[in-house]
Amino acid sequence: MRVRQYINLYLSIIMILNSSSLSLLLNNSSASSSSLSCRLREQFSLNGMYQKGDVILGGLFEVHYFTVFPELSFTSEPQQLYCEGFTSRGFQQAKTMAFAVDEINRNPDLLPNIKLGYQLYDNCLKLGVSLRAAMSLASGTEEEFLLDETCSGSPPVLGIVGDPGSTHSIAISSVLGLFRVPMVSHYSTCSCLSNRGKYPSFFRTIPSDAFQVRAMIQILHRLGWTWVGLVFSDDDYGVYAARSFHSSLAESGGCVAYSQVLPKDNRPTELQRIVGEIKSSTARVVVVFSNEAYLLPLVDEVVVQNVKGLQWIASEAWSTSSVFHTPRLMPYLGGTLGIAIRRGEIPGLKDYLLSIRPDDQPANNPGNNMVRQFWEAVFGCRLEPPAGWVEAGGDVCTGQEDLRDVETDYGDVSELRPEYNVYKAVYALAHSLHDLLQCVPGRGPFSGHRCASLQRLEPWQLVHYLERVNFTTGFGDRVSFDDNGDALAIYDIMNWVWLQDGSVQVETVGVIDESAPAGQELTLDEDRIFWNFESKKPPRSVCSESCPPGTRVARKKGEPVCCFNCISCAEGEVSNTTDSAECLRCPEDFWSSPERDLCIPKGVEFLSYQESLGISLMTASLLGALICAVVLGIFTRYRNTPVVKANNSELSFLLLLSLKLCFLCSLLFIGRPRLWTCQLRHAAFGISFVLCVSCILVKTMVVLAVFRTSKPGGNASLKWFGAGQQRGTVLVLTSFQAAICTAWLVSASPTPHKNTRYHNDKIVYECVVGSVAGFGALLGYIGLLAFLSFLLAFLARNLPDNFNEAKFITFSMLIFCAVWISFVPAYVSSPGMYADAVEIFAILASSFGLLVALFGPKCYIILLRPERNTKKALMGRATTKT
């Protein structure tokens, strides 16, 4: 693409350089043999409009749209080319520049004592013609001028307004930029022209396509369209805009469903293929960067294939074009949204446009044929009819015809968009020149604080002031340029409203202002938009619908990122609002909701006082403690009876107290684990049970000692195991357990822990033992004492009844050992709060076993068989049995 453009540019320059009309010959002047001069051998044949002035501004406009080139025989001098196909809009823009110059000349506050003139040319919509016109403006059209040593004087034109075409501006600015000739375009939008390295003297009063693309992206984002088709013209305007649109849409999360280039030669097969692609695509939105000339053949093919149901997005090049506003095309293009240049108002312009006359500019003045061509095109007559014109029935213009009597676009000033940009461009050059002339000597911006002068003005000096120009138009718009020579970006958003009578009305439904605060650039009144669909609502244009909450995006291999499947997030994950391709893992204390759309706090599990299991165990624990208290009360009440006094009543009281502590310590295992409860529960449990088992062990030893005293020579046994020794033994045995607990708590204390291994959606609060060795030592010591108690009681089970509690101790120890042996596997295999429940159950079961087995028979005798609670009865039993 670009190679072909450079070749065309190269050929155009070669044609210019070889043209005899622009050849300059350096020869000896007849006027002065000591001076050298340049003589213009021949003039270009260019359509133009000219007005004298102290300072001349140039202008390039599209007044004709077709160029007729002469045949090249290479045997004779070729004829001059000429243009056909007059456009009133292009001429209106040229006259707008003339009006602006005339208005400035009448303004005493802007460029006083200086009269502006203009030299305007028609580029005929052809690059070669545009280059010829630009070179004529830059080099001048004097027949001859002297080459003196001072080379003084101002350039032929101080600046050029135009060219409207991006391709033309690229070529012209590449040449004029070498000499820093300022060029202010009113319609060239290619973003490539923002490159100050390549185009250092180029400015524009129309926003760059980069801004236009951003504006379109904002509209697409606002309406939820992420799947769009792209069609663009095969020129710099279309190619650069399409390239920028591709990248910007991808950054915003959208995708291009297809990208088609409009053929320059309007090949029917290519147009059919493009429309077929549009028709088969699932994209309901079509974005078009093109002018109406390239787009119209495609729209004709859309009508032929009857492709309806599309939402067209128009670039500024065709968004306000009336060519498409026909009853034939509106069923297909109705409802089009477009980006349009900012509309302005220019007071007095309409009267000025309608007041022109063909004799205002003499025909013998070079370059003043544009008005005459306009007059002949509007009224269909000839001012200077050729031979046979009248005979053929042609009309002759009088020059007194009234433009108000004809219906043309020329006098319509209701939609001044490119014209308003022309107006601003002229004023930008005028204000820059005014600022240049206001320079105070000695305070200038150039080297040595010099100022520029009109007599020796260099183009780059005017560029300096043009870069800093800042003024406000009468319409209220501020005009200035950024570092790239671009104007402030303000767009109107247009909507093609198809009325019931078949007519079309283009309405402004929004504004995009790049200077607005971030997030407020787009103002769009969606209620006023006309939607050309049965639903009267905006269409849906997405490749894949957005994934619902609780799912993530799974890209389809080989397809654009907008096309995807939705996969549910895993447990414990929720959908990610910032990155739809991934699910977010919930924090440790949270879990995903059933819909996987948000993280909710995990359920908390521990053996609670509010749960039925916790209430049951707590009730059993308190019941056991209460029974111990009752038994203790009974024993206290009957402490002087033989049953209570037998076998050291002090140990019985101590045993009842320890059993009560055993029952109560189980309460520490209920409720939310805290650090103090975790540390205290096992210590209290271990010490209480050791105290209990120690008492039982000493009781068993007392039974054996008493039995030995009944035999000859056995009094010494009981002497060495009296009440003091019994208390000391219990204290020593219990102290060992206290030491184990202290060492355990100091070295690796039990701590509360949030366990998530058992349930993903629950947090199990539990106490970790800290040191398995410490916990094992605690249980092992209890087991050792219980085993010794069981062994001694088993050996003493057959002793005489009057001395013997061994059978009850044996039975109680059997229960105790059975409970705790079965506790170990049950505890290990029980998760969460059930492990605590198992431990509480073991404590209660063993405690109840000891309480019932050891104190049940005695309470039975005390309460139900008091006749047996006498020494005689006990001794009688002994005598009977012996």
Phi, psi and omega in degrees: 000303183291327178299316181295323178295318180293324177296316178298319178297317181298315180297323180295318179294319177300320179297321180294313184294326181274349182290133180290342181289341182241009182286134178247126180252131178269114183217175177280123181284140177288338181286325183209117181289343182269355182242151176256151182219158174249134182239131178280117187287327181199154181267148169291148173267094184237138172286132184205183178208131192226144172215132180291159177184168176293326178229134184252134172252137179266161179209142178234124184222158179266088182266327174241155183243010180216136182242133177253115180267145178287160175286139182255107180266344181062018176240348180211164180295128183289154176285161177288145175287162177216163187246151178225168178079072184288136177244123183292330180295316178297321178292324177299322178294320178296318180289334175295322176295318178298320178297317180298318178297316180295322179294320179294320179296333179271357181266114183288346182266350182239119183052056178296146179066012176232129178258125177275143172237177181213152172227107185250138180234155176264126180271355177055023178059032182228133182298317181299317179294319180297319177295319178299317181294320180294319178294325177294321178293318185286323185263343180092167182235017177296144180296324183203143174213151185275145174259091178264176185287329184281332182049047184274172179104159179275159179294163182305317174229142180279336180192163182237132172265120184123191351280154181289336182272137181295316180298318178297316182295324178298313182293313184292315182293333177296327180273308184293334179296333178297332181253007178057036174282121184291139181224120182244105181272146179256357186211359179276116188249357184304129181295339180296336181286356176279358179282103183289339177292323180271327186231073188288341183244019181263133176228167176203147178261004173251141181297153177292157176299336177299321177288322180297319179296317179297323178296316178297319180298321179295322179294314180300317180294320181297321183266002175076027180262111181246357185232099188230154172265154182230128177231134182213157182281155182272063176211179183300321180300309183289317185294312181292322178295317180296319179297316178293323180294319179304308184291319182292321179294321179295321179294329181273359178095007178262174182220149175265117181290321177206157180224115186236140180258129179287128181288140179289330183269005177055041179299126183300320181296321180291320178295320178297321179294318181296315180294324176298322177295318178297318183293321184277345183285151176276353178288129181261358181241132181238120178261131185233123171251100182190164169267172186293333182296318179281331186277329186303317177298325178293318179296322176301319180290327175300320178293318181299316181273001176054055180266101180249179177078024179249148174255113182268138175244118187260138172283171184295344182288339180221008184292335180245012182288130180277355181300326184271355186274066180236153178301334181288325186263340186296327175301341182255326185253357178300142182086004180303135172258139183216156173266127181234150176298150180303126178279141179229174177234135180236099181300135177088352184291320184298314179297322180295317181296321185275355183261001184287156177223148181295341180267006177294331180236118185302142181291336180278357176277122184303136176079021180244041181257358185292318181294320180296320178295322178296315182300316181293325181289323183286315186263357177064037181225181179235133176285322176232083186296139176286172181299134178085357182293313182291320180298330180277003178093012179283152180269152178251129180283139176266341184086356180253007177299154183252122180295339179289347182271355182240150179264108177220162175288346186299319184269002180276112181247020180283337181233067181276100180245288174299325180296321179294325176292322175299314180302314180292325180295317179297315180293328177297316177295320181294315179295324178296316178294322178297316178296324179297318184283344179274003182298135178271124180305136182088352179234023183287165183274356185261176186305136183073017181057036179278157174252156175275152178237152182293332182286329181233047185283130174260143182302322182295335177291322177291326176300321179303314181285329180293326178295338185248007183294144181202111180209171181238132180285168177296339179278351177099007180266133178277136181244121174200171183235145177275189184296340180263004181082011181269147178277167175298133186273113174225124181236149167263144176259119186255151178225129180273107182267120179267108184280164184295331179279005178091351179280169183237136177234124180267115184246147175274119183245004180182174180220143172239118183238109182293341180275355179288162178302153181304133181088351181241017182293325185261126171239114186226122178266090185294334181292338182267354184284134175270120178257122184274054180225159181299325181285346184058029178232159178297144181285163172266127179226083178223148177285318177222136178295150180302140180294135179291164177303141181093004179231166177232163182276133174242111184296144174272126185297131177081005180240162180300162184293343179282349180256119187203169171253161178249125181242135181296143176289150178288168177299138181085002179237153177229161181295146184262121181283341180262330178225099186290348182278351182228149173264148180267135175282131179293151175301167188301322184268010182234162179218156182288146176289166179303329179275356180060031182253345176204158179269129179243153180300138178293151173293147182253131182235126170199165182287103188260156175289344181271345181276156182298320179296315179296320179295319181297313181293322178295319179298316179297322180295313180293325177297316178298318179295321179295318179298319177300319179295320179295314179298320178297321177295319178298314181294326178291318180296322183248037186292340182265002180279155182300324182295318181287320184284341182295140174058049172063088181298334179298320177293326178296316178297318180295323179294319178296320178296316180295321177296321177298319176296323178298316178297317185287328182295338179293338178294335179292343180273355180256142182103168182294127182299132172239168181298316184289325178289324178295321180287325187276328188299313183284326178294314179295318178299314183294314182291319180298315182288326176294320177299318180295309183292326177297319178297318180295318179298316180293321176301317180297319179295325179293320178302314179295321181292318179296321179297321181290332179289340180284349180262157180301131178079013183263006182295334182295331182296313183287331178300318180276001178225058180279192184296321180296316179295326179294314178297319179296320179298316179298318181295316181296314181297322179289326180297325178301316179294322178299322179294319178299315180296319180297314179298321180295313182294327181284318185280312182210083186289143172300141182224155175290149185214140175267109183260121178248010182283331185283317182225136178289327185260011180225151171251118180265114177275125182213167176257122174274140187291345181080289179244114177295325179296320178295316179295321179294321178296321179298310180293321181297322179293318176299317180296322179297312180296320179295320179296316179297319179296316180297318182296313181293320180293325179294321179291332184259012187292335184261013178289162181303146188296324185295340176255353202251118164253006189297324182296319179290322177295319179299315181295318181294320179290329176296316176298314183301311182293322179297318180297312186283335174291318178286340180296319188302304180294325179294321181293317182295323185270357182264126181273151169058228185292340179291334174295318176295321179296321178296318180294320177296318179298318178297319179296314182292317182297314180292324180292315178297322178300314179295317183296314183289315185292323185271324187248350178297309180300320181294317179295326178298313179294316184295316187269321188256332180234062184297337179295340179268355181267052176227157180294324180296318180296317180294318181290326179298319178298322181291321180293319180300319185284333179277000000 
